[in-house]
Amino acid sequence: MQTEIAFSIDNSILLSLKVDKEEFVRDALFQYSLFLYRKGKVSLGKAAQLAGHDKIEYIWKLQLEKEPIFDYDDNEMNEMISTAKSISSKL
């Protein structure tokens, strides 16, 4: 099931941006999906779906935007490294 959402903007905005309506909508959906993903409101898969991409395309687009795919703080990274070292030493 899909819900249609419509809004109006002045044509001068599209002219200033030098984009057509479709490109504006595509970019707006991507930026909003990115906003929701950054806030942790949606998963990577749902963000991709909102932007009209599959996960791989969305990850590729995030890389083009230099956006981190995984955003771990120092403590989380250190914990993961420690765990990986512990597991590898047992192998």
Secondary structure by P-SEA (a helix, b strand, c coil): cbbbbbbbbbaaaaaaacccaaaaaaaaaaaaaaaaaaaccccaaaaaaaacccaaaaaaaaaaaccccccccaaaaaaaaaaaaaaaaac
